[in-house]
Amino acid sequence: MTIQFRSRQRGLSFLGLLVIGGLLAVSGVIIAEIVPTAIEYQAILKAADKAKEGTSVAEVRSIFDKAAAVDNIKSITGRDIEVTKENDKIVVNFAYQREIHLAGPGYLTLKYSGRSK
């Protein structure tokens, strides 16, 4: 007399696979929209560092606008930056936000701020 044990199948059901695939697709689309804003933020930091070489507020904003034109920066202009002086050094501060439309009335708001080094 032999006793057979019934083994349960393990794994992922088709419905579970569809749910996980849908979640991965939605998160991939959101990440694909966030990455360009992060790259633009890095370009803005670089432009702010370049702009601090100016000697007057108008010159700093002009240098920033020229760097923004080269790097295709659309979120912020030279008028939006704040130019201050700390310990005889020019410091460029900026803050802006980007909104990414998700669905219906839902938006993802990303707030960026920084200053020159």
Secondary structure by P-SEA (a helix, b strand, c coil): cbbbbbbbbbcccaaaaaaaaaaaaaaaaaaaaaaaaaaaaaaaaaaaaaacccccaaaaaaaaaaaaaaacccccccccbbbbbcccbbbbbbcbbbbbbccccbbbbbbbbcccc
